[in-house]
Amino acid sequence: MSAPEDRKHRVVTAFQRRLANPLIRRLPFQTLLETTGRTSGLPRRTPVGGRKVGDSFWLVSEFGHKSQYVRNIQADPRVRVRIAGRWHHGTAHLLPDDDPVARLRSLPRLNSTAVRALGTDLLTVRVDLTD
């Protein structure tokens, strides 16, 4: 990651972690991805934008393998996703061979625009839902 990308990552992550995410997580119908902290073992909830297609939920990580939730998925792919206020269990898969820019075109427009604008290393994530 170049110096400007690294700086962008730090600024965006600090804003999301300290201000945006704590507020957005409280919205009752905000989609949340719950992973298990790879060090703490505690549940970690991250607001995400994506779309349920059949028995899968698709999203694109704006910072790829540097995202904390992606690192948690690498350690334990068992996740939960809250969609429209209802929790679903699933198994997350990182898809580095998928075209994340093309994938964003099929996901909700507002979130996709933000991910493209703020992201530096896009990565597609698919969650196969089990319930």
N, C-alpha and C positions, 0 to 999 in steps of 0.2 A: 504494500500500500504506500502510495507516495505521501509526502509531507502534507499537501493540501487535503488529500483524502483522509489521512489520519486525524488531522485537525477537525475536519467536518464530522468524522465519526465521533470524536470526543464531545464536540459541542452538541450534536443531535442526541447522543446517548445521555448526556447530562440533563438536557432539557426533558427528554422523555422520562427518565428515571425519577427526577426530582419533582417535576410539575405535571406533565401531561398524563402519564400512566396512572398515578394515584387518583387523579380526578376521573379519568375515563373508565377505570376499573369499576367505579361505583355505579355507572349507568346500567340499569337493569337488563337492557337488551344488547349491550356491547358484546361482541364476540371476544371470548377470552381463550387463550391457550394455556393450559396448566401442565407444567413439566415438573419433574422432581429435581431439586437442586443437586447437582453432581457432588458437591462437598457437604452441604448441610443435610441433605435428605429431606428437606422441607418442600412443601408445594410452592411453586413459583407461578404466579398468574400474570400473563402478558396480554394486553389488548392487541388484537390482530385484525386485519381485514382479509377476507377471503370469501370463498363460496363453497357450499355443499353441492356436490355433483354426484348423484346416486348415493353410494355408500362411502364416499370419500369427501374429505374437506381439503381444499387446495388453498395455499397461501404462498406469498413470496417474501422471504426475509431480505430486508434492505441492506444488511451488513454480512450476509452469508455466514461463514464459519466463525466470524467474530461476534455474532449475536449470542448473548448469554443463553437464550432459549434453544438455539441450535446446538451449542456446546452441551446443554443438558440433555437434548435428544440423543446426541452421540453417546452419552454415558448410559442413558436409559430411554429407549424409544416409546415406552408406554406413557401415554398422555391422556388428558381429558380436554374436550373443547366445549365451551358453552356457546350454543347457537340459538338465537331467539329465546334466551332465558332458560334453555334446557341443556343439561350436561350430557355429554356422550363420551364414552371411553373409546380409545383407539390406539393404533400403533403408527408412529410417525416415520416417514421415509424421506431422506434428503435426496434430491434428484439433480445432481450437478450436470447431467447431460440434457436436462430439459431446458428449453429456451425461456428464461424468466420474463423477458420483455414481451414475447408472444403470449405467455401465460397471463401476464398482467392485463392484456386486452380482454380476457374472458372473466376477469374479476371485477368487483365493484370499482367504479370509475374514480371516486374521490380518493379512496385509499391507494389505488394504483398510481394515481398522479403523484401523491405524496411519496410513495415508495420510489418511484422513478426520480423524483426531484431530490430526495434526501439520501438515497442509497448510493453506495459505492461498490458493492460486491453482491449483486442479486443472486439469490438461491431459491429454487422452487422446493416447497415442502408439501408432501401429500400425507394426509392422515387417513388411514383406513379405519373407518368407524366400525365398532363391534356391537353397538346397541343404539 
